[in-house]
Amino acid sequence: MEFRTIVDIEKPAFQIEPLEEMLFVGSCFADNIGQRFAEDHFQTTVNPYGVMYNPASILHTVKRSECAPRTAVFTLGTNHVYRLKETGEIVDNCEKRPARLFQEEELTVDQCADYLQRAIDILQQRRPDVRIILTVSPIRYRKYGYHGSQLSKATLLLATDRLLATTPDGSPSGSHLTYFPAYEIMMDELRDYRFYAEDMLHPSHQAVDFICERFADTFFSERTKAFLTEWRPIKAALNHHPFNPDSEAYKTFLADARQREANLLQRYRLT
């Protein structure tokens, strides 16, 4: 008997390999999952100009970063933006300036889709074989009101759906575009407050781990899974906090773990 609803995820047309170049841009959820990839030796760039909650700000980061990753993950948080009244430009960070200087707006489905498409086009120009994963952050925004937060998420979901409909996977450029249902997993599979942090809005550490596991099951190649199987015990050894860190026994233990790490990375870089 199942006591939860399972979100079905279609297998994408591509797989993520070990040590791959990855770009994570978006809400603080992008920080959460990107950090886990960095810890597992993927070549990650995570929100290089800070957290970017909306599609317009994601485009700004892609323009400024000049990176050409193998796989990019866009984590969409909200369709709300703040426009500086003096210039009419959408800002990525209000930098603690007075609220009266800004005008809050809600991007439409068309506007969200357009900003994301422009970001995708830039990445494709830099690297024709780039793969892009779109996802909607499961973090709700209490300041909009819970109904307003749902409307914001719905706008983002409709925008990603529009992109997927108009940009079929496997385009002539060799790029791939797909969607990962992080929001749906949180809402349906983890439909219990024990999976939330103390603010009852952010996913708990356990919830983020679970979503990352679903992500890995969806996108990781068998070679990546084999690498991680070997890496995890080495990682645990490197993260071990001994009672006496100055002891010779611990120094020997740590040196051995670092050597095993170096050997593992060299082997996967050469194959």
N, C-alpha and C positions, 0 to 999 in steps of 0.2 A: 504494500500500500504506500502510495506517495503522499507526503504531507506538505508538498510545495509544488508550485507550478514551474515547469522548466521552460526557459526561453530557448527555442530552437535557433541555432546559428548555422547558416549555410557556410560550407567550406569555401574560402576565397580561391581565386585562380593563382595565387602566389603564396610562398612561404617565406618566413623570416629565418635567416641563417645565423650561425654563431658570430659574435663580434661585429655584427652588421652596423652600418651607419644609420642612426635613427634621429629624427627630429620630433620633439614633442612641443606643441604650442597650444596654449589655451588656458583654461581655468586652473585653479589650484589642484584639481584632479589630475591634470597633465603633469604637475610637479610630483604628485604622489606616485603615479605609475612610471614616470620617467626616471625617478630616483631608483626604483627597483631595477630598471634596465641598466642604469649606470653601475649599480652594485654587481651586476652579473656580466660585466665586461663588454657590453655593447658600446659602440662609439656614439655616445648620446650627446645631443644638444637639447637642453631643456629650458624653455622660456628664457632665452638669452637677454631679453629686455624686460623681464618681469612677467607676472601673470597677465594674460590677455583673455578677457571674459567673452568678448563678442566677435563676430566674424570680421568686422572692420579692423579691429585691433590685431587679429590674427594675420590679416593681409599686411598690416604695417610691419609686423615682425618678420614675415617672409621677405618683404622688400629690403629690410635693413640688414638681415642676417647674412645674406649672400652665400648661405650654405647650400650644398647639393647632396642631401642624404639619399640613401637607397630607399628608405621608408620614412614617411612623415605621418604623424598622428595629430589630428586636429581635434581638440576636446572643447566643444562649444558649451559655454555656461549660460549665456543670456542673450537676448536680442536688444537689451537696453544699452544705449550709448549716451555719452555726454559730449555735447558740442560747445566749444568755446565761443561765446557770443561775439567776441571781438573779431575773430577770424572766420567763423563758420566751420572750423575744422573739428572733426571728431578726435577727442584726446584719448590716450590710452591710460593716463593716470592724472587725476586732478591735482596731485602734488600738494595736497592740503590747502589749496587756494580756496577763497570764499565761494560758497555754493552759488551766490548770485551771479558769478561770472559765467556760469554754465547753464545750458538748457538740456534737460533730459528728453530723449526721444526713444521711440521703439521702432526698430527696423522691421520692415515688412518681410514676408517670405521671399519676394523677388529680390529685395536688397540683400538679404542674408545670402541667398544663393549666388548673387552676382559677386559679392565680396569674396566668397569662398572659391568661386570659379576663377577669379583673377589671381588668387593665391596659388591655386593649382596650376594655372597657365605659366606662372613664373617658375615654379619648380620644374615643370615639364621642359621649359626652355633651357634650364640649367642642366637637367639630367633627363633625357627622353624616357629612360626606363624606370623613372621614379614610381613608387607605389604609395597611394594616399589612403589612410584609414580615417574615416570620419566617425566621431562618436559624440554623444551628448552627455555632459556631466550629470551625475545623479544628485548633485548638491542642490537643494532648494534654496530659494531666496526669500526669507521671511519679510524683508523690507517692502517687497511688492505685494504682500498679502499672498496667501497660499493659492487662491484662485489666479491671481496675477502671475505667480510663479509658474503655474501649470500652463497658462496661455503663452508665456515666454518659451517654455520648453516645447510646446506644440508648434510654435513658429519655427524653431530650430529643426525639429523633426521633419516638418513639411519641406523646409529648405534642403535638407540633406536628401530627402526622398526625391525632390525635383532634380537635384544634381545626378543622382543615380539613374534616374529615368532618361535624362538627356545626354549622359556621358556613359555609354555602355562599357562594361569592363572589357579590357583588351582592345583598346583603340589602336589605330594604325601607328601611333607614336610609340607603342609598346608600354604605355603607362597603364596602371590599374587603379581603380577607385572602388572602395568598398566601405561598408558600414559595420561597426561593432556596437552591439546594443548594451552599453554599460548602464544607461539610464533604465532600460527595461529590466535588466538583471536585478538592479537594486529595488525597483518597484514591485517586481513579481517574485523572483526567486528568494530575495532577502526581505520579504515583507514582514518584518518584525523589528521592534525598537531595540532589541539587543544587538542589532547590527549597525546601530548609529552611535556616534560620539555623544558626549555629554550635552551638547547643544541640541540634540535630536534633529539635526539638519545634515551634518556631514557624515559620511560613512565611517564606521569604526575601522581600526587597523585590520581587524579580521575580515571585514567586508571588502576592503580594498585588496587584501590578499586573495580572497575568493574571486573577485572580478579579474584580477591578474591571472589567476589559474585558468579561468575560462578563456581569457585572451590567448594564453599560451597554448591551450588545447586547440584553439581555432587557427592560429597563425604559425606556430613554431614547426619547423621541419623536424624530422627524426634525428638529424644530425645535431640540431640545436638542443633537443631534449637529451641526447646522449652527452653533449657537452655539460649541460646543467646538472645532470646526474653525477658527473665527476667533480664539478665545481662546488656543489653545495657542501660536502663535508670539508673541503679545503677552506671555504668561506667561513664555516662554523669554527674551524680551528683558528683562523686569523682573527675572528671576533671574540675569541675566548678571553675572559678577564680573570687571570689567576690571582690567587691569594698573595703570592710573592712574585711580582713581575721581574724582579732583579735576580732571581735564582738562575743558576746555570742550566737547570733542567728545563725551565721555561724558555730560556734563550735558545736552547737546542731545539725544542719543540717548535718555536716560532720560525727559526731558520729553515727547518724541514718543511713547514707549511708553505713558506714563501718559495722554496725551491720547487715544490710540487705545483704551485701556481704558475711559476715561470715555465715549467716543462709543459704544462697543459696548454697554456696560451701559445707557446711556440709550435706545438703539434697541430693545433687548429688553424694557426695562421699559414702553415705550410701545406695544408691539405685542402 
